[in-house]
Amino acid sequence: KKDIPAVNFIIHEIHCRRNIEMCPYCSDSIPKSEMKNHIESEHVQVTCKCRMKMESSLLKEHEASSCPLRPVLCQFCDIQLAFNKLQEHELYCGARTEPCGRCGRHVLLRELPEHPRLCG
C-alpha cells in the first residue's frame, strides 16, 4: 500500500508476502512477527472505569475527552471532581457569595467576573 519504484516491485512484493500481514482490525501493515503483540496492545477490549468497553488503543483518548468520570476542576473553587458531577456542583458553588473588593456588596461567585463593570 505504498509507492515503490517499478524496478523494485517484484522483490518488494516477495518480501511483503513473506514478512508483512494486514491487521484484520485496522488494516495497517504489520510485520508477521509482531502481529500478535500488535493485536494484544492495540485491539484487545478493555473496560474503562465508567464501564464502557473499547479497544485499548482508544482508552487514553476516551479518558481524556469523553469519559463521564474524567477529572475536571470547578471554575469557582478549583476542587477536582468527576465531569458528570461538575454541573450540579457548579450550580451550588457559583451560588455562594463573596464581598466585592470595590463596593463591599456580597456578589454571587458566578457573577463576580462581570460585577466590577456594574458596581462602578
Backbone torsions as a table, in degrees:
resi	resn	phi	psi	omega
1	LYS	NA	25.0	177.2
2	LYS	-131.8	153.4	176.9
3	ASP	-74.6	133.5	176.6
4	ILE	-137.0	156.6	177.5
5	PRO	-61.5	141.2	-177.9
6	ALA	-59.2	-34.3	-178.4
7	VAL	-66.5	-24.5	-179.5
8	ASN	-96.3	1.1	-169.5
9	PHE	-60.0	-49.3	-175.7
10	ILE	-62.8	-46.5	178.8
11	ILE	-63.7	-41.6	179.6
12	HIS	-63.2	-45.0	-178.9
13	GLU	-63.0	-41.4	177.7
14	ILE	-61.3	-45.7	178.5
15	HIS	-59.7	-47.1	-178.1
16	CYS	-63.0	-46.3	-179.5
17	ARG	-60.8	-33.0	-178.0
18	ARG	-80.5	-34.7	-168.8
19	ASN	-117.2	-14.6	-172.2
20	ILE	-119.4	142.5	174.6
21	GLU	-126.0	155.3	173.3
22	MET	-93.0	129.5	178.0
23	CYS	-66.1	129.0	-179.1
24	PRO	-69.4	-15.5	-178.1
25	TYR	-95.4	-44.3	-174.2
26	CYS	-117.6	-2.9	179.2
27	SER	63.0	17.8	173.8
28	ASP	-75.6	151.7	174.1
29	SER	-82.9	120.1	-175.8
30	ILE	-127.5	135.7	173.4
31	PRO	-57.0	137.9	-177.7
32	LYS	-55.4	-35.5	-178.3
33	SER	-68.7	-18.5	-177.7
34	GLU	-108.0	0.0	-174.5
35	MET	-60.9	-45.5	-179.3
36	LYS	-59.8	-46.3	178.9
37	ASN	-63.0	-41.0	178.4
38	HIS	-59.7	-48.5	-178.8
39	ILE	-64.3	-41.6	-179.7
40	GLU	-68.3	-34.5	-177.3
41	SER	-88.3	-28.1	-174.7
42	GLU	-106.5	-31.3	-169.2
43	HIS	-118.7	-0.4	177.9
44	VAL	-68.1	143.5	-179.9
45	GLN	-78.3	131.3	176.4
46	VAL	-125.4	163.3	179.0
47	THR	-117.3	125.5	177.2
48	CYS	-73.6	163.8	177.5
49	LYS	-61.5	-18.5	176.9
50	CYS	-86.8	4.8	177.6
51	ARG	76.4	10.7	175.6
52	MET	-83.6	136.7	179.6
53	LYS	-98.6	140.7	-180.0
54	MET	-161.6	170.7	174.4
55	GLU	-69.0	146.6	-176.9
56	SER	-59.9	-29.8	-179.9
57	SER	-68.3	-18.8	-178.9
58	LEU	-96.6	-10.0	-173.2
59	LEU	-62.0	-45.6	-176.4
60	LYS	-60.4	-45.0	178.7
61	GLU	-64.4	-42.0	177.9
62	HIS	-59.4	-48.3	-178.7
63	GLU	-63.4	-31.0	-177.3
64	ALA	-82.3	-31.0	-171.0
65	SER	-127.0	-23.2	-175.1
66	SER	-129.6	-4.7	180.0
67	CYS	-69.4	129.1	178.8
68	PRO	-67.1	-14.1	179.4
69	LEU	-101.9	7.9	180.0
70	ARG	-65.2	144.4	-178.3
71	PRO	-75.0	135.9	176.4
72	VAL	-137.7	161.9	179.9
73	LEU	-103.1	139.9	173.2
74	CYS	-69.6	134.4	-179.3
75	GLN	-71.1	-15.2	-177.6
76	PHE	-98.7	-39.5	-174.9
77	CYS	-121.1	-1.6	177.5
78	ASP	61.0	20.6	172.9
79	ILE	-83.4	151.3	-179.4
80	GLN	-93.1	133.0	177.8
81	LEU	-148.5	170.9	-179.9
82	ALA	-70.7	143.3	-177.8
83	PHE	-53.8	-39.6	-177.5
84	ASN	-70.8	-8.8	176.6
85	LYS	-104.6	-6.8	-172.6
86	LEU	-62.3	-49.5	-175.0
87	GLN	-59.8	-47.2	179.3
88	GLU	-61.9	-43.5	-179.9
89	HIS	-63.6	-45.4	-177.2
90	GLU	-67.9	-30.3	174.4
91	LEU	-61.8	-44.2	178.7
92	TYR	-70.1	-49.9	-173.5
93	CYS	-66.1	-39.3	-179.7
94	GLY	-71.7	-14.2	179.3
95	ALA	-86.6	-6.5	174.7
96	ARG	-70.7	159.9	-179.7
97	THR	-117.9	154.8	173.0
98	GLU	-140.9	148.9	180.0
99	PRO	-71.5	140.6	175.8
100	CYS	-73.8	135.3	-179.5
101	GLY	-68.8	-18.8	-177.9
102	ARG	-96.3	-50.3	-174.2
103	CYS	-104.0	-12.4	178.0
104	GLY	83.0	-8.8	178.8
105	ARG	-69.1	148.5	174.1
106	HIS	-80.2	126.9	-174.8
107	VAL	-124.0	142.2	175.6
108	LEU	-60.4	138.9	-179.5
109	LEU	-56.5	-38.4	-178.8
110	ARG	-69.9	-17.4	178.4
111	GLU	-100.5	-7.6	-175.5
112	LEU	-59.6	-39.5	-179.7
113	PRO	-61.6	-33.8	-179.5
114	GLU	-98.0	-4.4	-178.1
115	HIS	-62.1	-41.5	-177.9
116	PRO	-55.6	-30.3	176.2
117	ARG	-66.3	-30.5	-174.3
118	LEU	-91.3	-27.7	-172.5
119	CYS	-85.5	-15.5	176.8
120	GLY	69.6	NA	NA
